[in-house]
Amino acid sequence: MSTIDRYLIRAILGGVFTTMAVLLSLGALFVLMGEQDDVGVGNFSTWDAVIFTALNLPQQAWELLPISALIGSLVGLGALARGSELTILRAAGFSVWRIARAATIAGLLLTLLAAVLGEFLGPPMQQFARQQKAFSKYADLSLRGTGDAWVRDGDLIINVERQTGDAQFGGMVIYELDDQFRLRALGRAAAASTLEDGRWTLEQYTESRFGEDRVAVNRTARRELRSAVSAEFLGIAASSPDELPATDLWQMIRHLEQNNLDANPARFALWSRVARTVATVFAVLLALPFLFGSLRAADSGTRLAFGLVIGIGLFVLQRGLESGAVVFNGNPVLFAWFPTLLMAAVAIGLIARTR
């Protein structure tokens, strides 16, 4: 890597991280303001709201990274363009593709950062923040209420009312179906915990079993249940697919397919997550051709506004395709990759036309 490459990469990364800091500050402010309605509910305090906001920052950073890469590249390289440094590089024999090579390296570094944020930091910290908020708000309430996780395992449908620990759940309802998908039994446990060998221990279990002409009710202090559904998976099932890392989404897809359930939303979330991570490279490259054209002498405010317009447009397109993939049962791979492929085609096409 030459000195020029390092110089360009530093300019790009400096602009991206500065932009990211500004966007994260605004995002954190909006999240904190949104949490004020919950302050005072149960044990949820202002300090808990601050911690909740801080734990959501890695996930926000991942979501904002493509637009931050675009705006930051416009700002970082734009400063070089205004100082005629890019023009000097062109006059010294550096082609646009040669400069694009350094931009690609910077984009790959940002993609690596996106992978770390999206797979190892953002989802677990966001889920932990959500759990801690729930525990603080509802610490004094009973475990009754509507369920937030529904999972099917063969002829069993399991509804979990609340997760109280890594392997413990409070309030579990079990629906058992026969071969004709008719309800054969309905049971409820006040608490449930999982063992290492795939068995569940159900506490204070009450079951109603439906026969041809009568209903038999059984009550027992403890019952064991065998199921392929683990406590870890129930924790995953209680989360929205777009909040899960790729490894957990893959596990969810396999489970849904094995039970003949619709896996398209999870497939779209998986490929969308991969595509948005890869899009960071092309967001950096997309900024390059404009700096040799109309934005070469523009000020920072103009470049910022231009980047925001493009970034918001791509965000709206992504959300629209997400709704289309779910509502119209479209191909999840095609819908997820379309914005990234469109950005790549536009970036490469404009760079090729730059003189």
N, C-alpha and C positions, 0 to 999 in steps of 0.2 A: 504494500500500500504506500503510495507516494505522499509527499508532504501536501500536495494540492488536494488529494483525496481526504486526508485527515482534516484539512482546513475546511473543506466543504461539508464534511460530516459533522464537524463541531458546530458550524453555522446552522445546519438543519436541526440537529438535536437540541441546540440551545433555544431556537425558536419554538420547537415542539414542546419542550418542557416548560417554557415560560407560558405558552398558550394553555397547556394543561393545568398549570397552577391557577391561572385566572378562571378557567372553566370549572375546575373543581371547587374553587372558593364560592363561585356562584351556585353550583349544584349543592354544595353542603349547606349554604344559607337557605336554599329553598326546602331542602329536606328537614332542616332544623325548624323552620317556620311551620312546616306541615305537621311536625310532631307536637306542637304546642297544644293542640286540642286533646291530646292524650295525657299531657302532664297533669298529675293529680288523680288520675284513675288508678285505683289500687295503690301500689307502691312505686308507680312510675313517676320519677322526679325529673327536674330539669337536667340534672347531671346524667341521668339515664338517657335522656334525649340526646345529649351531647355525645355520649358513648355510642349510641345507636347510629348517629350521623357519621362518626369517625369510622365505625366498622363497615359502613357502606361505601366508603371512599374507594377502596380497591375495585369494587364492581363498577362504580361510576367511572373510574379511570379507564377500565377496559371498554366500556360502552362509548366513551368519548374519544378514545384513541384515534380512530380513523379521521374524524373531523379535526382533532388536534394536530394530526400529522399533516393534513392539508393546509390548515391555517398557519401552523408553525413553519412549514416549508416556505409558504409565501412570505412570511415575515422574515425568517432567517436568510433565505436566499435573496429576498427583496432588498435587504440592506446591502448585500453585495452588488446587486444590480444597480441600485441608486448610486453607489460609489464607483460604478463602471468597472468593478473587478471582474464580473462575468464577461464583459466586453473585452477586457484585456486578455482573459483566458482564451476567448475565441480568436483574438488577433494573434495570440502566441501559438496557435495551431491546435487547440483543444476543440474537438467537435462537440456537438450537442450530446451525442451518444456517449462520448467520453465523460462528460459532466454527469450524464444520467447514470453512469456506472457508480459514481460516488453516491448519488442519491439513492440508488438501489441498495447499496451497502447500508446506508442509514435506515432505509425502510426495513431491511431484514433485521437489523438490531431492534427496531421498534416492534417488529412482528414477534421477536423472541420475548420482548417485554410483555406484549399482549398475551402470549401463550402462558406466561407465568401468572399474570394477573387473572386471566380467564379460567385457568385450570386449577391453580393451587392457592390463590389468595382470595379472590373475589367471592366465589360461591360459598365456601365454608364460613368466611367471616360474615357474609350477609345472612346466612342461615342461622349462625350463632346469635347475631344481633336480633333477628326476628324471634328466636326462642327466648332470649333474655327479656325482650320486651313483653312477650306473652306471659312469662312467669311473673314479671313485675306487676302487670296490669291485673292478672286474674289469680293472684296468689290466694285470695280469700274466698274464691268462688268454688262451687262444687264442680265435679267432673261431668255433669250432665250438659247436654247441648248438642247442637248439630255437629256431625263429623266433618273432618277436614281432609281425610285420606280414605279413598276407596280403592281396593285392590282385589283383583280376581285371581284365584289360584285353583285351576281345575273346576271342580264343582262347588268351591267355596268362594263366597264374596265377603271380604273383611272390611269393616268400617272402624276406623280408629278415631276416637273423639279427641284425644290429646296425647302428645308425647311428653313424658315426664322425665326421661333419662335416655342414655344411649341405647339401652336394651329394655326399657320399661315404658308401658303405655297405660294411661288411665282411661277406662271406658272403651271396651271393644265389643262390637256387635258382629256376630257371625251368621251369615245366611248360607244354608246348605241346599243345593239344588239336586234334583234327580236327573235321569237321562233325558227327560222331556222338558227340562228347564223349569219344572214346577218346584215351588218351595216345599222342601221336605222337612226342614227344621230351622228354627230361629233361636239363637242363644245370645246371651249378653253376660260379659264378665266386668266386674267393677274395676279390675286391674289385670294387666297381663305383662309377663316378662318372658324373654326368650332364653333358651339354653344353647349351648355350643353345638349340639348335634341336630339342630333343626326342630327341636320340640319347643312348644309354648306351654307355659304354666298359666292357667286362667284362674283367677281368684274370685270367689263368691259368684260362681257360674250358675245361671238359670237358663234352662232350655225348654222350649216348646216344640215337640215333635208331632208332626201332622200325619195321622193315619187315614184310613178310608172313611171311618165313621166317628173318630174321636181324636182329641188332642191330649197327648200325654205331657205333663209338666214335671220336669226333674230339676232338683236343686242340689248343688254340691258345693262344698267349701273350696274345692280345688279340682281342676281337671287338666289333663295333658292333651295337647293337640299337636299333630304333626302337620307341618306345612312347609312348602318351599320358600315362603315369604319370610325374609329375615327382618330383624329390627332395623338394620341399615336401610333396606329397601323401603320400608314403611316411612322412614324419615325422608327418603327421596320422593316417594309418592305424595307426600304432603307439600312438596314444593312445586312451583310452576316450572315447566320444562325449560323456559328461557332463562331460568336462574341456576341451572345445573351445569356442571362441567361436562366435557365430551364423554369422559369415561362413564359417568353416571347415566348419561343419556343413552349410551350404547347398552348398558345393563337394562335400562327401562324398556328400550325397543325390543330386546330379546324376550323379556318377560311378557310384553304385550303380544308379540307374535306367537309365543307358545300357547297363549290362552285365547287366540283368535280375536283379539281386540284391535281397535283402530290405533295404529302406531304412526300415522302420518304426521300428527302434530309434533311428536317426539323426533321423528326423522327430520322434519323441517328445522326444528330447534337445533339439532345436531349439525346439519350441514350449514345452517345459517351462522352458527357459532364458528365453524371452520372458515367459512367464506369471509366473515367480517374480520377475522384475524388476518387472513391473507390480504384483505383489502388495504391494509395499512401501507404495504409496499407501493401499491398503485396510487394511493392518495398522495404520497410524496412525489411520485413521478408526474402526477397530474398537475402539480404546481409549476413544474419546470418550464413547459412551453410558454405559459403566460408571462413569465419573467423575461423572455426574449421578445415579447410583443407589446401588447397594450399596457401591461402593468409594470414595464421596466422602470419608468420614471414616476410611478404613482407613489403616494405616501402610504404610511402604514395603515391608516384608517381605511383607505380604499381597498387595500389588499385584504384587510380583515373582513370588511363587508362582503367582498367577492367570495372569500372562503366560506363565510357563514351561509351565503345564498346557496352555493353548491352543496355544502354539507347538509343543510336542512332539506334540500331537494332530494338528496340520496337517502336521508333518514325517512322522509315521507314515502319515497318509493319502496324502501324496505318494509315499512309498516303495511303499506298497501298490498304488497306481494304476500306478506305473512297472512293477512286476512283472506286473500284470494286462495292461498294454498289450503287453508282450513275450510273455508266456506264452499269452494268449488271442487274440493278434493283434487287439486292439481298435483303435478309431479313435484315432490318436496325438494329434490335435488336441483331441478331447473329453476324453481322459484327462489330458492335460497341463494343460488350462485349468480342469478341474473344481474343484480346491482354491481357485484364485484367484477363480473366479466364485462359489463358495460363500461365501468370505470377504466378497466385495463385497456379495452379497445380504444376509448377516447384518448387516454394518456399516450399510448404507443402511436396512434394515428397522428396526434398533434405534434409529438416529438419528431416523427418522420417528416412532417411538412415544415418544420422549423428550419430556417436558413440562417 
